[in-house]
Amino acid sequence: RGLRPGNLSDCPNGSRWVMDVFNECAQDGRDIASVVLGLVSIFCFAAASFPQFYQACKTGIMDRALSIYFLLGWLGGDLLNLIGSFLADQLPLQVYTAVYYVLADLVMLSLYCYYKVKNRGGGFTAPINAAFVFLSLGMVSTVSFLGRGAAGVQDPATFKGRSLLSAHMDELGLKPFTRSEIVGFTIGSISSVLYLCSRVPQIYTNYKRKSTIGVSYSLFALVMLGNSLYGLSVLLKNPEPGQGEGDYVLHHLPWLVGSLGVLSLDVVISFQFLAYRRGRPSTREERDALLGEQGDS
């Protein structure tokens, strides 16, 4: 932390490309594997939304297939990821990745609102659109505020959401958390809770419909792969000299719990895809929407 790109004086035998790109010390195969797995997890998360975009346009029933609370919870977690990347004074690549996640969530929420209006002629679209506008304005104002104050952060906190963020670890064994570490730890914990809570409404929606039509399994498959690789990347990283394994895990506990917890809930959703793979939509409206699409084609 704090090294200039390409400066290996404080990282003997470190990988130069890792130092140049991520400003992180990777001295052995375990550290490099951690970085590579983290990068692959980023690509998995970045690509996860596209199958759902295609599925939404294909079936036209996104507003019935996905839970609005699932989308809002995911957006909330990614917003905290973005805020944490500013608070932790992260590298531009990591900040841009966090911004991309939020934008992808907003696009998905926009598609939800579009099909809500199209399929139900308004309905409950007013509060949904209000929440969408509120979250968008909140994101813009928060980013602008943190952008002005990020340079003044002297002791960046660790924040690892769905992106490969550089780790902040103690130099000598167990140490009390600094103020910025506490802020980052709190944000990471809330973000993990939002990611976890977002899955429960979707599991209930699938169970209530007895169908997964309109939901792309590739979305959850890529997120499961990303969370698995992310968890491995964190666990593979070597602790700093003088820091124990237990202390290292403690400093990353919220993000590990969030990552592995979401993974377990996505496994439940995977079983729902298997259970309902031959099932039909439980509502007349969904059947009509599919028949109407076939007639148009």
PAKE-351975 format. One record per residue (C-alpha): residue number from 1; residue in three letters; chain; x, y, z. Coordinates in Angstrom, 3 decimals, always signed. Layout:
! PAKE-351975
n NUM; res ALA; chain A; xx X; yy Y; zz Z
...
! end
This chain:
! PAKE-351975
n 1; res ARG; chain A; xx +0.000; yy +0.000; zz +0.000
n 2; res GLY; chain A; xx +1.320; yy +3.434; zz -0.873
n 3; res LEU; chain A; xx +3.889; yy +2.195; zz -3.359
n 4; res ARG; chain A; xx +4.344; yy +3.964; zz -6.660
n 5; res PRO; chain A; xx +3.465; yy +1.839; zz -9.696
n 6; res GLY; chain A; xx +6.463; yy -0.237; zz -10.660
n 7; res ASN; chain A; xx +8.293; yy +0.381; zz -7.377
n 8; res LEU; chain A; xx +9.381; yy -3.004; zz -6.000
n 9; res SER; chain A; xx +11.764; yy -1.706; zz -3.341
n 10; res ASP; chain A; xx +9.357; yy -2.624; zz -0.538
n 11; res CYS; chain A; xx +8.204; yy -5.803; zz -2.277
n 12; res PRO; chain A; xx +11.260; yy -7.992; zz -2.907
n 13; res ASN; chain A; xx +10.780; yy -10.637; zz -5.599
n 14; res GLY; chain A; xx +7.333; yy -9.222; zz -6.334
n 15; res SER; chain A; xx +5.558; yy -9.513; zz -9.672
n 16; res ARG; chain A; xx +6.108; yy -6.355; zz -11.699
n 17; res TRP; chain A; xx +2.891; yy -6.564; zz -13.739
n 18; res VAL; chain A; xx +0.795; yy -6.932; zz -10.587
n 19; res MET; chain A; xx +2.592; yy -3.931; zz -9.072
n 20; res ASP; chain A; xx +2.160; yy -1.852; zz -12.224
n 21; res VAL; chain A; xx -1.548; yy -2.631; zz -12.709
n 22; res PHE; chain A; xx -2.850; yy -3.047; zz -9.146
n 23; res ASN; chain A; xx -0.104; yy -1.493; zz -7.011
n 24; res GLU; chain A; xx -0.211; yy -4.687; zz -4.949
n 25; res CYS; chain A; xx +2.626; yy -6.892; zz -3.745
n 26; res ALA; chain A; xx +2.500; yy -10.462; zz -5.114
n 27; res GLN; chain A; xx +5.647; yy -12.343; zz -4.150
n 28; res ASP; chain A; xx +4.759; yy -15.959; zz -4.871
n 29; res GLY; chain A; xx +2.410; yy -18.184; zz -6.835
n 30; res ARG; chain A; xx -0.241; yy -18.007; zz -4.120
n 31; res ASP; chain A; xx -0.445; yy -14.213; zz -4.359
n 32; res ILE; chain A; xx -0.506; yy -14.252; zz -8.154
n 33; res ALA; chain A; xx -3.228; yy -16.914; zz -8.162
n 34; res SER; chain A; xx -5.240; yy -14.694; zz -5.823
n 35; res VAL; chain A; xx -4.949; yy -11.772; zz -8.244
n 36; res VAL; chain A; xx -5.825; yy -13.870; zz -11.311
n 37; res LEU; chain A; xx -8.869; yy -15.427; zz -9.626
n 38; res GLY; chain A; xx -10.002; yy -11.990; zz -8.523
n 39; res LEU; chain A; xx -9.730; yy -10.693; zz -12.080
n 40; res VAL; chain A; xx -11.737; yy -13.622; zz -13.472
n 41; res SER; chain A; xx -14.391; yy -13.031; zz -10.809
n 42; res ILE; chain A; xx -14.691; yy -9.408; zz -11.961
n 43; res PHE; chain A; xx -15.321; yy -10.537; zz -15.553
n 44; res CYS; chain A; xx -17.943; yy -13.036; zz -14.347
n 45; res PHE; chain A; xx -19.789; yy -10.343; zz -12.414
n 46; res ALA; chain A; xx -19.478; yy -7.875; zz -15.311
n 47; res ALA; chain A; xx -20.959; yy -10.341; zz -17.815
n 48; res ALA; chain A; xx -23.717; yy -11.652; zz -15.539
n 49; res SER; chain A; xx -26.333; yy -9.044; zz -16.500
n 50; res PHE; chain A; xx -26.256; yy -9.593; zz -20.264
n 51; res PRO; chain A; xx -28.069; yy -12.972; zz -20.291
n 52; res GLN; chain A; xx -30.878; yy -11.427; zz -18.254
n 53; res PHE; chain A; xx -31.115; yy -8.482; zz -20.655
n 54; res TYR; chain A; xx -31.559; yy -10.966; zz -23.515
n 55; res GLN; chain A; xx -34.064; yy -13.047; zz -21.563
n 56; res ALA; chain A; xx -36.093; yy -9.947; zz -20.732
n 57; res CYS; chain A; xx -36.353; yy -8.933; zz -24.387
n 58; res LYS; chain A; xx -37.115; yy -12.507; zz -25.430
n 59; res THR; chain A; xx -39.983; yy -13.255; zz -23.031
n 60; res GLY; chain A; xx -41.309; yy -9.790; zz -22.218
n 61; res ILE; chain A; xx -42.346; yy -10.821; zz -18.690
n 62; res MET; chain A; xx -39.392; yy -9.522; zz -16.705
n 63; res ASP; chain A; xx -41.698; yy -7.667; zz -14.315
n 64; res ARG; chain A; xx -43.297; yy -10.981; zz -13.295
n 65; res ALA; chain A; xx -40.195; yy -13.140; zz -13.392
n 66; res LEU; chain A; xx -37.917; yy -11.013; zz -11.210
n 67; res SER; chain A; xx -38.663; yy -9.590; zz -7.789
n 68; res ILE; chain A; xx -38.335; yy -5.813; zz -7.504
n 69; res TYR; chain A; xx -36.791; yy -6.316; zz -4.059
n 70; res PHE; chain A; xx -34.157; yy -8.562; zz -5.606
n 71; res LEU; chain A; xx -33.185; yy -5.794; zz -8.016
n 72; res LEU; chain A; xx -33.266; yy -3.045; zz -5.380
n 73; res GLY; chain A; xx -31.228; yy -5.107; zz -2.934
n 74; res TRP; chain A; xx -28.616; yy -5.849; zz -5.570
n 75; res LEU; chain A; xx -28.480; yy -2.176; zz -6.536
n 76; res GLY; chain A; xx -28.101; yy -1.167; zz -2.893
n 77; res GLY; chain A; xx -25.197; yy -3.557; zz -2.425
n 78; res ASP; chain A; xx -23.449; yy -2.257; zz -5.521
n 79; res LEU; chain A; xx -24.008; yy +1.353; zz -4.460
n 80; res LEU; chain A; xx -22.249; yy +0.610; zz -1.170
n 81; res ASN; chain A; xx -19.515; yy -1.095; zz -3.158
n 82; res LEU; chain A; xx -19.073; yy +2.117; zz -5.134
n 83; res ILE; chain A; xx -19.094; yy +4.289; zz -2.005
n 84; res GLY; chain A; xx -16.549; yy +2.003; zz -0.365
n 85; res SER; chain A; xx -14.235; yy +2.210; zz -3.346
n 86; res PHE; chain A; xx -14.126; yy +5.985; zz -2.876
n 87; res LEU; chain A; xx -13.672; yy +5.772; zz +0.883
n 88; res ALA; chain A; xx -10.836; yy +3.291; zz +0.431
n 89; res ASP; chain A; xx -9.176; yy +5.506; zz -2.204
n 90; res GLN; chain A; xx -9.004; yy +2.607; zz -4.632
n 91; res LEU; chain A; xx -7.305; yy +2.450; zz -8.015
n 92; res PRO; chain A; xx -9.168; yy +3.814; zz -11.089
n 93; res LEU; chain A; xx -9.778; yy +0.312; zz -12.502
n 94; res GLN; chain A; xx -11.545; yy -0.722; zz -9.318
n 95; res VAL; chain A; xx -13.634; yy +2.450; zz -9.184
n 96; res TYR; chain A; xx -14.648; yy +2.088; zz -12.844
n 97; res THR; chain A; xx -15.652; yy -1.520; zz -12.192
n 98; res ALA; chain A; xx -17.846; yy -0.441; zz -9.268
n 99; res VAL; chain A; xx -19.446; yy +2.258; zz -11.448
n 100; res TYR; chain A; xx -20.139; yy -0.326; zz -14.163
n 101; res TYR; chain A; xx -21.931; yy -2.585; zz -11.674
n 102; res VAL; chain A; xx -24.228; yy +0.250; zz -10.623
n 103; res LEU; chain A; xx -24.967; yy +1.246; zz -14.214
n 104; res ALA; chain A; xx -25.773; yy -2.371; zz -15.146
n 105; res ASP; chain A; xx -28.170; yy -2.562; zz -12.185
n 106; res LEU; chain A; xx -29.865; yy +0.660; zz -13.269
n 107; res VAL; chain A; xx -30.324; yy -0.691; zz -16.794
n 108; res MET; chain A; xx -31.902; yy -3.857; zz -15.408
n 109; res LEU; chain A; xx -34.183; yy -1.838; zz -13.151
n 110; res SER; chain A; xx -35.145; yy +0.335; zz -16.121
n 111; res LEU; chain A; xx -36.104; yy -2.766; zz -18.100
n 112; res TYR; chain A; xx -38.199; yy -3.939; zz -15.172
n 113; res CYS; chain A; xx -40.062; yy -0.613; zz -15.094
n 114; res TYR; chain A; xx -40.518; yy -0.679; zz -18.863
n 115; res TYR; chain A; xx -42.162; yy -4.111; zz -18.867
n 116; res LYS; chain A; xx -44.168; yy -3.186; zz -15.785
n 117; res VAL; chain A; xx -45.708; yy -0.293; zz -17.724
n 118; res LYS; chain A; xx -46.098; yy -2.305; zz -20.920
n 119; res ASN; chain A; xx -47.725; yy -5.381; zz -19.382
n 120; res ARG; chain A; xx -49.911; yy -3.805; zz -16.715
n 121; res GLY; chain A; xx -50.626; yy -0.348; zz -18.037
n 122; res GLY; chain A; xx -49.167; yy +1.472; zz -15.057
n 123; res GLY; chain A; xx -50.223; yy -0.421; zz -11.956
n 124; res PHE; chain A; xx -47.665; yy +0.149; zz -9.231
n 125; res THR; chain A; xx -45.153; yy +1.838; zz -11.510
n 126; res ALA; chain A; xx -45.323; yy +5.205; zz -9.742
n 127; res PRO; chain A; xx -43.601; yy +4.093; zz -6.501
n 128; res ILE; chain A; xx -41.147; yy +1.966; zz -8.454
n 129; res ASN; chain A; xx -40.175; yy +4.848; zz -10.714
n 130; res ALA; chain A; xx -39.921; yy +7.125; zz -7.679
n 131; res ALA; chain A; xx -37.552; yy +4.666; zz -6.006
n 132; res PHE; chain A; xx -35.557; yy +4.432; zz -9.239
n 133; res VAL; chain A; xx -35.199; yy +8.213; zz -9.496
n 134; res PHE; chain A; xx -34.348; yy +8.487; zz -5.793
n 135; res LEU; chain A; xx -31.595; yy +5.888; zz -6.032
n 136; res SER; chain A; xx -30.200; yy +7.442; zz -9.214
n 137; res LEU; chain A; xx -30.043; yy +10.914; zz -7.679
n 138; res GLY; chain A; xx -28.567; yy +9.485; zz -4.508
n 139; res MET; chain A; xx -25.852; yy +7.732; zz -6.474
n 140; res VAL; chain A; xx -24.920; yy +10.868; zz -8.435
n 141; res SER; chain A; xx -24.818; yy +13.083; zz -5.347
n 142; res THR; chain A; xx -22.850; yy +10.531; zz -3.339
n 143; res VAL; chain A; xx -20.288; yy +10.022; zz -6.078
n 144; res SER; chain A; xx -19.792; yy +13.767; zz -6.496
n 145; res PHE; chain A; xx -19.454; yy +14.269; zz -2.735
n 146; res LEU; chain A; xx -17.023; yy +11.402; zz -2.250
n 147; res GLY; chain A; xx -15.072; yy +12.411; zz -5.335
n 148; res ARG; chain A; xx -14.265; yy +15.737; zz -3.657
n 149; res GLY; chain A; xx -13.335; yy +14.179; zz -0.354
n 150; res ALA; chain A; xx -11.552; yy +10.994; zz -1.446
n 151; res ALA; chain A; xx -8.210; yy +12.755; zz -1.748
n 152; res GLY; chain A; xx -8.324; yy +13.661; zz +1.928
n 153; res VAL; chain A; xx -8.545; yy +10.090; zz +3.162
n 154; res GLN; chain A; xx -5.247; yy +9.356; zz +4.860
n 155; res ASP; chain A; xx -5.804; yy +5.802; zz +6.007
n 156; res PRO; chain A; xx -7.873; yy +3.979; zz +3.398
n 157; res ALA; chain A; xx -10.074; yy +1.217; zz +4.676
n 158; res THR; chain A; xx -10.461; yy -2.184; zz +3.195
n 159; res PHE; chain A; xx -13.541; yy -2.597; zz +1.053
n 160; res LYS; chain A; xx -14.145; yy -5.683; zz -0.998
n 161; res GLY; chain A; xx -17.582; yy -6.005; zz -2.509
n 162; res ARG; chain A; xx -17.830; yy -7.592; zz -5.938
n 163; res SER; chain A; xx -14.558; yy -6.135; zz -7.204
n 164; res LEU; chain A; xx -10.869; yy -6.864; zz -6.732
n 165; res LEU; chain A; xx -9.948; yy -4.132; zz -4.273
n 166; res SER; chain A; xx -6.478; yy -3.841; zz -2.795
n 167; res ALA; chain A; xx -6.207; yy -5.267; zz +0.701
n 168; res HIS; chain A; xx -5.321; yy -3.206; zz +3.759
n 169; res MET; chain A; xx -3.721; yy -5.377; zz +6.448
n 170; res ASP; chain A; xx -1.931; yy -4.758; zz +9.687
n 171; res GLU; chain A; xx +1.843; yy -4.802; zz +9.708
n 172; res LEU; chain A; xx +2.288; yy -6.473; zz +13.096
n 173; res GLY; chain A; xx -0.218; yy -9.017; zz +14.336
n 174; res LEU; chain A; xx -3.497; yy -7.950; zz +15.888
n 175; res LYS; chain A; xx -4.217; yy -4.245; zz +15.984
n 176; res PRO; chain A; xx -7.329; yy -2.232; zz +16.794
n 177; res PHE; chain A; xx -9.367; yy -1.136; zz +13.808
n 178; res THR; chain A; xx -8.752; yy +2.445; zz +12.742
n 179; res ARG; chain A; xx -11.656; yy +4.821; zz +12.201
n 180; res SER; chain A; xx -11.552; yy +4.419; zz +8.431
n 181; res GLU; chain A; xx -11.303; yy +0.645; zz +8.820
n 182; res ILE; chain A; xx -14.426; yy +0.685; zz +10.962
n 183; res VAL; chain A; xx -16.259; yy +2.724; zz +8.298
n 184; res GLY; chain A; xx -15.141; yy +0.325; zz +5.563
n 185; res PHE; chain A; xx -15.988; yy -2.699; zz +7.717
n 186; res THR; chain A; xx -19.460; yy -1.313; zz +8.408
n 187; res ILE; chain A; xx -20.132; yy -0.515; zz +4.756
n 188; res GLY; chain A; xx -18.912; yy -3.961; zz +3.732
n 189; res SER; chain A; xx -21.166; yy -5.603; zz +6.297
n 190; res ILE; chain A; xx -24.253; yy -3.681; zz +5.135
n 191; res SER; chain A; xx -23.404; yy -4.429; zz +1.513
n 192; res SER; chain A; xx -23.126; yy -8.144; zz +2.266
n 193; res VAL; chain A; xx -26.466; yy -8.104; zz +4.101
n 194; res LEU; chain A; xx -28.141; yy -6.421; zz +1.109
n 195; res TYR; chain A; xx -26.707; yy -8.999; zz -1.276
n 196; res LEU; chain A; xx -27.976; yy -11.780; zz +0.986
n 197; res CYS; chain A; xx -31.429; yy -10.267; zz +1.523
n 198; res SER; chain A; xx -31.905; yy -9.645; zz -2.195
n 199; res ARG; chain A; xx -32.005; yy -13.388; zz -2.912
n 200; res VAL; chain A; xx -34.848; yy -14.197; zz -0.522
n 201; res PRO; chain A; xx -37.581; yy -12.299; zz -2.460
n 202; res GLN; chain A; xx -36.444; yy -13.934; zz -5.714
n 203; res ILE; chain A; xx -36.570; yy -17.384; zz -4.146
n 204; res TYR; chain A; xx -40.102; yy -16.622; zz -2.925
n 205; res THR; chain A; xx -41.139; yy -15.260; zz -6.339
n 206; res ASN; chain A; xx -39.935; yy -18.436; zz -8.061
n 207; res TYR; chain A; xx -41.729; yy -20.577; zz -5.489
n 208; res LYS; chain A; xx -44.959; yy -18.594; zz -5.793
n 209; res ARG; chain A; xx -44.967; yy -18.790; zz -9.584
n 210; res LYS; chain A; xx -43.750; yy -22.411; zz -9.649
n 211; res SER; chain A; xx -41.796; yy -21.287; zz -12.675
n 212; res THR; chain A; xx -38.493; yy -19.678; zz -13.648
n 213; res ILE; chain A; xx -39.615; yy -18.562; zz -17.111
n 214; res GLY; chain A; xx -38.295; yy -15.083; zz -17.789
n 215; res VAL; chain A; xx -35.311; yy -15.538; zz -15.468
n 216; res SER; chain A; xx -31.933; yy -16.307; zz -16.991
n 217; res TYR; chain A; xx -30.041; yy -19.049; zz -15.211
n 218; res SER; chain A; xx -26.815; yy -17.756; zz -16.758
n 219; res LEU; chain A; xx -27.201; yy -14.678; zz -14.546
n 220; res PHE; chain A; xx -27.022; yy -16.764; zz -11.380
n 221; res ALA; chain A; xx -24.479; yy -19.208; zz -12.798
n 222; res LEU; chain A; xx -22.028; yy -16.410; zz -13.564
n 223; res VAL; chain A; xx -22.617; yy -14.802; zz -10.164
n 224; res MET; chain A; xx -22.044; yy -18.170; zz -8.463
n 225; res LEU; chain A; xx -18.800; yy -18.620; zz -10.374
n 226; res GLY; chain A; xx -17.748; yy -15.067; zz -9.562
n 227; res ASN; chain A; xx -18.460; yy -15.469; zz -5.848
n 228; res SER; chain A; xx -16.608; yy -18.788; zz -5.727
n 229; res LEU; chain A; xx -13.541; yy -17.335; zz -7.421
n 230; res TYR; chain A; xx -13.724; yy -14.207; zz -5.293
n 231; res GLY; chain A; xx -13.809; yy -16.213; zz -2.064
n 232; res LEU; chain A; xx -10.849; yy -18.300; zz -3.228
n 233; res SER; chain A; xx -8.913; yy -15.177; zz -4.201
n 234; res VAL; chain A; xx -9.344; yy -13.707; zz -0.722
n 235; res LEU; chain A; xx -8.409; yy -16.938; zz +1.039
n 236; res LEU; chain A; xx -5.371; yy -17.533; zz -1.175
n 237; res LYS; chain A; xx -3.846; yy -14.139; zz -0.482
n 238; res ASN; chain A; xx -0.867; yy -14.324; zz +1.860
n 239; res PRO; chain A; xx -1.196; yy -12.315; zz +5.100
n 240; res GLU; chain A; xx +1.293; yy -9.541; zz +5.652
n 241; res PRO; chain A; xx +4.481; yy -10.423; zz +7.545
n 242; res GLY; chain A; xx +3.646; yy -10.627; zz +11.230
n 243; res GLN; chain A; xx -0.084; yy -10.974; zz +10.625
n 244; res GLY; chain A; xx -1.766; yy -14.241; zz +11.513
n 245; res GLU; chain A; xx -4.216; yy -16.113; zz +9.327
n 246; res GLY; chain A; xx -6.982; yy -15.528; zz +11.868
n 247; res ASP; chain A; xx -6.422; yy -11.774; zz +11.890
n 248; res TYR; chain A; xx -6.418; yy -11.718; zz +8.085
n 249; res VAL; chain A; xx -9.715; yy -13.616; zz +7.896
n 250; res LEU; chain A; xx -11.220; yy -11.326; zz +10.548
n 251; res HIS; chain A; xx -10.455; yy -8.223; zz +8.468
n 252; res HIS; chain A; xx -12.180; yy -9.791; zz +5.453
n 253; res LEU; chain A; xx -14.991; yy -11.568; zz +7.285
n 254; res PRO; chain A; xx -17.969; yy -9.448; zz +6.083
n 255; res TRP; chain A; xx -17.065; yy -9.930; zz +2.430
n 256; res LEU; chain A; xx -16.341; yy -13.614; zz +2.833
n 257; res VAL; chain A; xx -19.646; yy -14.153; zz +4.630
n 258; res GLY; chain A; xx -21.497; yy -12.138; zz +1.989
n 259; res SER; chain A; xx -19.795; yy -13.934; zz -0.904
n 260; res LEU; chain A; xx -20.252; yy -17.470; zz +0.444
n 261; res GLY; chain A; xx -23.729; yy -16.696; zz +1.806
n 262; res VAL; chain A; xx -24.947; yy -15.420; zz -1.563
n 263; res LEU; chain A; xx -23.398; yy -18.484; zz -3.155
n 264; res SER; chain A; xx -25.443; yy -20.782; zz -0.912
n 265; res LEU; chain A; xx -28.686; yy -18.933; zz -1.730
n 266; res ASP; chain A; xx -27.900; yy -19.049; zz -5.441
n 267; res VAL; chain A; xx -27.563; yy -22.816; zz -5.079
n 268; res VAL; chain A; xx -31.155; yy -22.829; zz -3.778
n 269; res ILE; chain A; xx -32.231; yy -20.851; zz -6.861
n 270; res SER; chain A; xx -30.372; yy -23.382; zz -9.026
n 271; res PHE; chain A; xx -32.430; yy -26.179; zz -7.508
n 272; res GLN; chain A; xx -35.552; yy -24.167; zz -8.303
n 273; res PHE; chain A; xx -34.502; yy -24.038; zz -11.951
n 274; res LEU; chain A; xx -34.208; yy -27.829; zz -11.884
n 275; res ALA; chain A; xx -37.524; yy -28.305; zz -10.085
n 276; res TYR; chain A; xx -39.477; yy -25.939; zz -12.333
n 277; res ARG; chain A; xx -37.693; yy -26.636; zz -15.627
n 278; res ARG; chain A; xx -40.784; yy -28.368; zz -17.042
n 279; res GLY; chain A; xx -43.295; yy -26.303; zz -15.171
n 280; res ARG; chain A; xx -45.608; yy -23.766; zz -16.695
n 281; res PRO; chain A; xx -46.197; yy -20.197; zz -15.551
n 282; res SER; chain A; xx -48.710; yy -20.151; zz -12.739
n 283; res THR; chain A; xx -50.600; yy -17.078; zz -13.882
n 284; res ARG; chain A; xx -52.777; yy -16.473; zz -16.885
n 285; res GLU; chain A; xx -51.022; yy -13.215; zz -17.664
n 286; res GLU; chain A; xx -47.662; yy -14.940; zz -18.161
n 287; res ARG; chain A; xx -49.189; yy -17.498; zz -20.511
n 288; res ASP; chain A; xx -50.869; yy -14.738; zz -22.472
n 289; res ALA; chain A; xx -47.610; yy -12.815; zz -22.712
n 290; res LEU; chain A; xx -45.765; yy -15.816; zz -24.126
n 291; res LEU; chain A; xx -48.571; yy -16.667; zz -26.554
n 292; res GLY; chain A; xx -48.711; yy -13.060; zz -27.662
n 293; res GLU; chain A; xx -45.004; yy -13.061; zz -28.325
n 294; res GLN; chain A; xx -45.276; yy -16.222; zz -30.424
n 295; res GLY; chain A; xx -48.099; yy -14.676; zz -32.404
n 296; res ASP; chain A; xx -46.072; yy -11.531; zz -33.111
n 297; res SER; chain A; xx -43.144; yy -13.579; zz -34.309
! end
